[in-house]
Amino acid sequence: MPHKIKGSIIIEGVELTVTNPDKLLWPEAGVTKAIYLQKLAALAPYLLTYTRNRLLTTIRYPHGAGDTFFYQKNAPEPLPDFVHTQDYEGIRYIVMNGLPELLWLGNLAALEFHPSLHAINSTLPCEWIIDLDPSMEHEPRIMQAALIVGETLSSLGLQSVPKTSGATGVQIIVPITSGITFDELRDIGYFVGKYVTQKHPELFTLERLKKDRGDRIYFDYLQHYGGKTLAAPYTPRAKPGGTVSTPLTWDEVRRDVSIQDYHLMNIMERLNTVGDLIAAVPPQPMELILKHLKKK
């Protein structure tokens, strides 16, 4: 079969050039650029929910996952007419609102999508996220740790959704009403982090420096800040097997599912069954906890 160098697709009235469609982007999983673009198109209704109207950082792997990469914050030149940007603190960010932009970035071998935690022209967080960051490359206790945090939040009257980072960690997402600040969420984060660390000192740490963490899981409440980014729900990751950052049910966490279980080749089958687990949780009542903390 001859190696196709270039082709084009029409998406929502926009013609996109696809270069090297047979290039392997996840070699061990056999995922070519053509397959990747198909999977991105299917993921779009889910992924775009969490990148729309936010500042986007991508991680590009010109020669595929496992090879050299670079973080792209500034929009590349030349920029097609259909790609919108937003200036923020001296950087011209891409705003990924639609399928044409997503597939254009996919053709540029952007394998990961990391949006800002706040919307454009806002200083307020879109949701509350706790990042559980293992110190070890393979952390068998990560789901146990996530469950402890989830149960702690539940005891405070908060529903939450765990999601795999798609790499080694787990993030716990709490939908919120607009108006709560990053500072307030960090106060709650510190309160929860201190509690679980005191109860399970062998499992959790609040130590920012990696060298001081030992083999414990870092309860990162400080990452939640204006200008910071985290891997979007449903973003692929440039990890072996083409893993995808996937929201989970708490039952799955109890069953100790593996972060490797969800990847580009099976994620749509899952989403067609369970839908977007984050969207199913209403904004949570953070105000009561904030009132309690202010009294202390």
Salt bridges, closest charged atoms under 4 A:
ASP22 OD2 - HIS3 ND1 3.73
GLU77 OE2 - ARG92 NH1 2.92
GLU112 OE1 - HIS114 NE2 2.87
GLU112 OE1 - ARG237 NE 2.92
GLU127 OE1 - ARG54 NH2 2.99
ASP133 OD2 - ARG213 NH1 3.71
GLU139 OE2 - ARG141 NE 2.91
ASP183 OD1 - ARG186 NH2 2.27
GLU184 OE2 - LYS294 NZ 3.46
ASP212 OD1 - LYS211 NZ 3.39
ASP251 OD1 - ARG254 NH1 2.96
GLU252 OE2 - ARG270 NH1 2.73
